[in-house]
Amino acid sequence: MLVHTVMASPLGKLKLVANDHGLVAVALPGQDAKDESIAVRSHAVLDQAARELSEYFAGKRHRFTIKLELRGTPFQKRVWRALARIPFGGSRSYGELASAIGNPGAARAVGRANATNPIAILLPCHRVVGADGSLTGYAGGVAAKRWLPSCHATPPSGAASSACTRAMRRRPTWTCSRI
C-alpha cells in the first residue's frame, strides 16, 4: 500500500510517497504524482524522509540514508543509482552518467531516464548538467536547479545558517514548473 504526505520546502510543497519498504517518490511543486496513495499523518518512512529533507534544506545533511524503493525499467534504475553516486556538491554531464553506467553512447537515453526520476532531490538529478556545463531542464524548473546547490554550501565556521536556510526564510521569488 502506498501512503503520502505533503511537506513544506523552500521549493514549495513536496509530495512524499512511500510504502513499508522505502520512499517511492518525491514530487516537486507542479508535478503530477499519479499514484493510488492514501494521505497519512504519520508513517515511519515518510517521517524519516521529511526529517532528512528538512535537514538537507537547513544545510545540515550531506547524505541521505533513507531506503528508496525504485520503480522503473532496469535502465532507469541504473541511471538513478548513478545519480545517487554523484558526490555532494558535485555535478556530472549526461555523457558522464552514460559512461558511468557502461553505455557511453546513451547520453540522450540517460537524459530521458533523468527526466522521469521519481525521487527528486534525494536522487540528485539537479546535479546533472549539459556537456558544456550549462544548466538544462529540470522538473522543478531551471531556476530551482540553479538554486538547489546553495543547499550544498557549508556555512563558514561560526556562521548561523547556510545560504539555503537563509533562502528558506526569504521564500524563492520564482515558481516551479513541470517540464
N, C-alpha and C positions, 0 to 999 in steps of 0.2 A: 504494500500500500504506500502511495506517495502522499507526503504531507508538505505543507508550505507555511511560510511566514513571510512578512514583509518587514524590512528594516530600513531605517533612515541612514543615508550616507551623504557624503559631500557631492556625489553624482546625482542624488535624488533617491527615490525609493528603490531598493533592490528586492526582488522576489527570490527567496531561497527555497529550493525544493530538495527533499531528501526522502530516503526510505531508511529502514533499520540498518542497512549495510553501509550507507555513506551519503555524501552530498551528491545530488544528481544534477542540479542546475543553480546558477546564479544569473538571473535575468536582469539586465540593465534597464533603466527607465526607457520606455518606448519599445522595448522588445516584447513580443507576444509569446510568452512561455505557455505553449499549448500543452497542457497536461491534465490528468484526471486527479489532481491532488486535492487534499482536504486541508482547509485552514486549521491550524492548531495554535494554541497559546505557548505550549512548551513541548519540546522534543529534544532528546539528547544531542542528536546530530545537528539540528538547526540551532540549538543554543550554542554549541561549540563553534559552528560556522559564523554566527553573528558576533561572538566574542572575538574570534580571530580576525574577522574583517574590521571590527572596531579598533582593535589593537594596531592593525596594519594602517588604517587611516590616521591613527594617532601617532604614527611613526615609531611604534614600539615593537612591531613584529616584522621580521625579515623573511620568515619561512612559515608556511602553513603546514600544520600537522594533521589536519582533519582527513579522514579517509574519504576518497572520492569513488563514486560509482559511475564509471564512464559508460555511456550508451551511444554507440556509433558503429561504423564499419571498422574492420581491422585496420585499414589505412588511417582513418580518422583517429583512432586510438593511438596509433604510433606517433602521429603528428602531435596530438595532445600531450602524450608523455614527453615528447621532445620539448614542448613548450615549458613543461614543469621543470626541465633541466636548465633553462635559461637562468643564469645567476641573477640574484637580486641586484638591481641597478644596472644590469647589462641589457644588451639587445642583440638580435640576430636578424639577418635578412631571410626572406623566404627561401632563397637558394641555399643559404647555410643550413636552414632547417631541413631542406630536402636532402642535402648531403648527410646530415646527422642521422637521418632515418635510413640511409643507404640507398637513396634514389635521387642522385644529384640532378637529374633532368626533370624533376617533378615540382618545380617551384610554383607553377600555377595551381597544380592539384593541392599542394600544401596551403596555398592561399585560400582555396575553396574550403579545405578542412578547417583552417583557422577561422574562417567566417562563420562556420557552424559550431564553433566551440560553445558548448552549453554552460560551461562553468567559468564565466568571466571573472577576471581579476586573479582568482586562485590559479587558473591555468592562464598565464600572463600573455595572452595574445596582443596586449597593448605594447609588449616589448619587441614586436616584430615590425621591421621597417623594410622599405624598398631597398633594392640593390645599391642605390646611391646614398642610402642613409635617410631618405626622406620619409616623412610620416605618410602612411597610406590608410586606407579605410579602416574603420573600427565601428563595431555595433553601437558603441556609446557616442560616436562622433569623433572626428579628428581632434576637436578641442579637448575632449576627455582624454584622448590618447596622449596629447601633449601635456596635459595636467597631471596624469597619474604618476609619472616619475617623480613628482615633487614629494610623494609619499615615501620615496626611497631615500630621501635626504635625511641623514642622521644629524640631529641638532648638534651644534658645537657644544663642547663641554660647558656645563652650567646653564645652557640655554633652556628656556622653559618649554618650548614646543617646536615641532618641526614645521616646515612650510606647509605640509598637508594639514596639520592641526590648525594652523592659522587660517588656511583657506576654508576649512570646515566652519569656522566661526563667521567668515565673511559671506559664505554661500557663493557658489560659482555664478558668473554672470552669463554663461552660455547654457543652452539647453541641449539635452541629448537627443539624438535622432537615430532611427533604425536605418541600417544600410538596405 
